[in-house]
């Protein structure tokens, strides 16, 4: 799972499952042993939990990067693709 960002001990990742069952655009935020899943179209927690302070940081970060997150979510499937994830280039088969 590509790591999209890392800040204040929080890791943001987005699963890539070609033809998978994902319906709502979302990303996963990890902090220590806790995980929160957040919607992209409407910036809100969908599942899991993070401490209040970290959740506020994640929600603020998601608002600032909403367009980039949506572009990453809508990346074409069934091909090899180089995707720039805010400064990093990752090659993967989707």
C-alpha positions as CSV (number, residue, x, y, z in Angstrom):
1,X,0.0,0.0,0.0
2,X,1.6,3.3,-1.1
3,X,2.4,5.8,1.6
4,X,1.1,9.1,0.6
5,X,2.3,11.3,3.4
6,X,3.9,11.3,6.9
7,X,3.6,14.0,9.5
8,X,3.7,14.3,13.3
9,X,3.9,10.5,13.6
10,X,0.9,10.0,11.4
11,X,1.2,7.9,8.2
12,X,-1.3,8.3,5.4
13,X,-1.8,5.4,3.0
14,X,-4.2,4.5,0.2
15,X,-5.0,0.9,-0.8
16,X,-5.0,0.1,-4.5
17,X,-7.2,-2.8,-5.5
18,X,-7.9,-3.1,-9.2
19,X,-11.5,-4.3,-9.5
20,X,-11.7,-4.4,-5.7
21,X,-14.8,-3.7,-3.7
22,X,-14.0,-0.1,-2.7
23,X,-16.9,2.2,-3.4
24,X,-16.3,5.3,-1.4
25,X,-13.0,7.2,-2.0
26,X,-11.0,7.0,1.2
27,X,-7.6,6.8,2.8
28,X,-6.2,5.2,5.9
29,X,-4.4,7.2,8.7
30,X,-2.1,5.3,11.1
31,X,-0.9,6.6,14.4
32,X,0.9,4.3,16.7
33,X,-1.4,1.2,17.1
34,X,-4.6,3.1,15.9
35,X,-6.1,3.4,12.5
36,X,-8.8,5.7,11.1
37,X,-10.4,5.5,7.7
38,X,-11.4,8.9,6.2
39,X,-13.6,9.8,3.3
40,X,-12.2,12.0,0.6
41,X,-15.3,13.5,-1.1
42,X,-16.7,14.5,2.2
43,X,-13.8,14.9,4.6
44,X,-15.0,12.8,7.6
45,X,-14.1,9.7,9.6
46,X,-15.7,6.5,8.1
47,X,-14.4,3.9,10.5
48,X,-11.7,3.4,13.2
49,X,-10.4,6.0,15.5
50,X,-7.4,8.2,16.3
51,X,-6.7,10.3,19.3
52,X,-8.5,13.7,19.1
53,X,-5.4,15.8,18.4
54,X,-4.2,13.5,15.6
55,X,-7.6,13.3,14.1
56,X,-7.8,17.1,13.9
57,X,-4.4,17.1,12.1
58,X,-5.6,14.4,9.6
59,X,-8.8,16.2,8.8
60,X,-7.0,19.5,8.3
61,X,-4.4,17.8,6.1
62,X,-7.1,16.1,4.0
63,X,-8.9,19.4,3.4
64,X,-5.6,20.9,2.1
65,X,-4.9,17.9,-0.2
66,X,-8.5,16.9,-1.2
67,X,-8.0,17.4,-4.9
68,X,-4.7,15.4,-4.9
69,X,-6.3,12.6,-2.9
70,X,-9.2,12.4,-5.4
71,X,-6.8,12.3,-8.3
72,X,-4.8,9.5,-6.7
73,X,-8.1,7.6,-6.0
74,X,-9.2,7.9,-9.6
75,X,-5.9,6.9,-11.2
76,X,-6.4,4.5,-14.2
77,X,-6.5,0.8,-13.4
78,X,-5.2,-2.4,-15.2
79,X,-1.8,-0.9,-16.2
80,X,1.6,0.0,-14.8
81,X,1.6,3.5,-13.8
82,X,4.2,6.0,-12.3
83,X,2.4,8.2,-9.8
84,X,4.0,11.1,-8.1
85,X,2.9,11.1,-4.5
86,X,3.9,14.6,-3.2
87,X,7.5,14.4,-4.1
88,X,8.0,10.6,-4.4
89,X,7.6,8.6,-7.6
90,X,6.2,5.1,-7.2
91,X,5.8,2.5,-9.9
92,X,3.3,-0.2,-9.3
93,X,0.9,-2.5,-11.2
94,X,-2.7,-1.6,-10.4
